[in-house]
Amino acid sequence: MKLKDMSVLIFVIVIVAMMIIPMPTILLDFLLIINISLSILILLVAMNTKEALDFSIFPTALLLTTLFRLALNVSTTRSVLSKADGGEVIEAFGSFVIGGSPVVGFVVFLILVVINFIVITKGAERVAEVAARFTLDAMPGKQMSIDADMNAGLISEQDARVRRKKIEQEADFYGAMDGASKFVKGDAIAGIIILVINVIGGFAIGIAIHGMGFAESLSTYTLLSVGDGLVSQIPALLISTATAITVTRAASEGNLGSDITNQVFRHPSLLYIVSAIVFLLGLLTPIGLLVTVPISILLAAGAYSMQKSIKKDALTQEKAVEAEADEEIRRPEKVINLLQLDTLELEIGYGLIPLADQKQGGDILDRIVMIRRQFAIELGLVIPTIRIRDNLQLMPNNYVLKFRGNKIASGEVYLDHFLAMSQGLDGGELDGIRVIEPAFGLPAVWINTEEKQRAELLGYMIVDPSSVIATHLTEVLKQYAHQLLRREETKELVDNLKESNPNLVEELVPNLMSVGEIQKVLQNLLREQISIRDLSAIFETLADYATYTKEPRVLTEYVRQSLTRQITEQYAENGVIQVLTAGATLEKGISDSIHQSEAGIYYLSMDPQISKRITEELQGEIERVVKAGGQPIFLTSPSIRMYLKQFVDKIMPTVPVLAYTELEPDIEIQSIGVVNL
């Protein structure tokens, strides 16, 4: 058996021996000091424990220290009653506390007993009882949570065992503390009884056996009894405090001292308020400034010191985070993080930074929020967050829009200037910087504030720099809208629709179509600026026709025909739509060139000379309508619509191509040209 194991056995044997064998007073002095030392040690351990289970032996230690203290009480009582001598320690405690007045000493002892028994011991006992009950009640739920985490793969089987064992140990600990707290309660009661026995018994023995006088006997045994009681009650008070601290502490990251300072004094500004209240207390009451001013100054100085310390710690932490970030970048295994791309980025030159700084009146951030709202309403598409960054490599007045790290648009704007665009009125020339408007390619002039009023009088359209960037971004994002819809975004749209139309979504996904197949159909719609906001109507059509074909282009045509009201409203004005129609020869030329592959996919295979003629005819009609100030819209039969769109995209992708079945019956169609071969 190891020495440390034998020491505990010897300690228990000594406790039993002390209750039977008389001890010399010099040995009692040593044992009393050891009792006080053990009590202080247990209190300090309890204060520096982070979790209750870190001091799981505490219930047993509480029992042993209580027995040791009671054994000392028996030995000191025997010595006091038989020899009228309790040793130097007891006499010193009695003389110091009594101070010549046995009544004062007795009252002080009773106060200590009341504090220990009624306040600390009773409270600790109640907390231990409640903690034991709640711990036992929570065990099934905690174990089920551990099993769920293990089944989900969040923790390993070994981690699950460790957590289960910890839960069992917590239940055992609080159950043991519930019982061990009764020892402290009994010890306090025993201390009162022993004091009464010592005083009354000692007074009688002093007169009857030792031949003392009434006053001498009362003084001697009161001093010894109070000293003996104090020597035992002070360690009992320390042990009770340790018990209360252990059962009332929750799990934390530090010891009791650090937790109190970090949590109670985390708001130094409140100390200034306390300091002011203490000062006013001395100023407005008879207490006087002599007592309150030093305390007030001390509180204010402490608050100031803490504020400086918090700022210093925050600065140190910020530097540590930056250093850690730099260190993370230097690590070879962290290079993979550099491969992540933002979907959309807006880089601006340093001269345009005020546009993004709200403190300087910049509103580009608000404009971007409005763009995202506009896309959600008009196209039914949620645009990813656009990150704005300054780029010193750009010219001061330049900006660049990037899609997944690649530039898709750029422009130049001038702060403190306005972009003036002619509306067809020849009102005169303007002094300024002549440019091409980036969104629509129109000639424009950047003018200063003094020239703005003259431009308005001449009929020019005046646009501020933020609006120029916002308009440009809007048009570019419309062009790339179909690329912004990826599988993750499609899944979000499906999940959002599932909340209002669960049966529809369950019928279509994944039984008939996958998320990727739905994505291709929605991309085809967005590519031609058809809104996908009415997602329920789109899914209804897909559910109807997905059993016959999985070809995205064919399904797109079916969906377009189900959105007739939406398409008609998008392109018609006052119930009238002006179109360029495909002639019979053009339709026949395209339809004769449509072939079907072995996989069942339809494709266009046309003679290059015929393809060139069709392109030339379409380009001529488009240019004619554009020069006349109109919007070219082609109308054809549904069987060749998507193939005709392929030709038009080579000329001007923004020109819509509609089928007869995509328009409402009551719409008035006005033909402004026919395209034939």
Secondary structure, 3 states (H helix, E strand, C coil): CCHHHHHHHHHHHHHHHHHHCCCCHHHHHHHHHHHHHHHHHHHHHHHCCCCHHHHCCHHHHHHHHHHHHHHHHHHHHHHHHHHCCCCHHHHHHHHHHHCCCHHHHHHHHHHHHHHHHHHHHHHHHHHHHHHHHHHHHHHHHHHHHHHHHHHCCCCCHHHHHHHHHHHHHHHHHHHHHHHHHHHHHHHHHHHHHHHHHHHHHHHHHHHHCCCCCHHHHHHHHHHHHHHHHHHHHHHHHHHHHHHHHHHHCCCCCCCHHHHHHHHHCCCHHHHHHHHHHHHHHHHHCCCCHHHHHHHHHHHHHHHHHHHHHHHHHHHHHHHHHHHHHHHHHHCHHHHHHHHCCCCEEEEECHHHHHHHCHHHCCCHHHHHHHHHHHHHHHCCCCCCCEEEEECCCCCCCEEEEEECCEEEEEEECCCCCEEEECCCCCCCCCCCEEEECCCCCCEEEEECHHHHHHHHHCCCEEECHHHHHHHHHHHHHHHCHHHHCCHHHHHHHHHHHHHHCHHHHHHHCCCCCCHHHHHHHHHHHHHCCCCCCCHHHHHHHHHHHCCCCCCHHHHHHHHHHHCHHHHHHHHCECCEEEEEEECHHHHHHHHCCEEECCCCCEEECCCHHHHHHHHHHHHHHHHHHHHCCCCCCEEECCCCHHHHHHHHHHHCCCCCEEEHHHCCCCCEEEEEEEECC
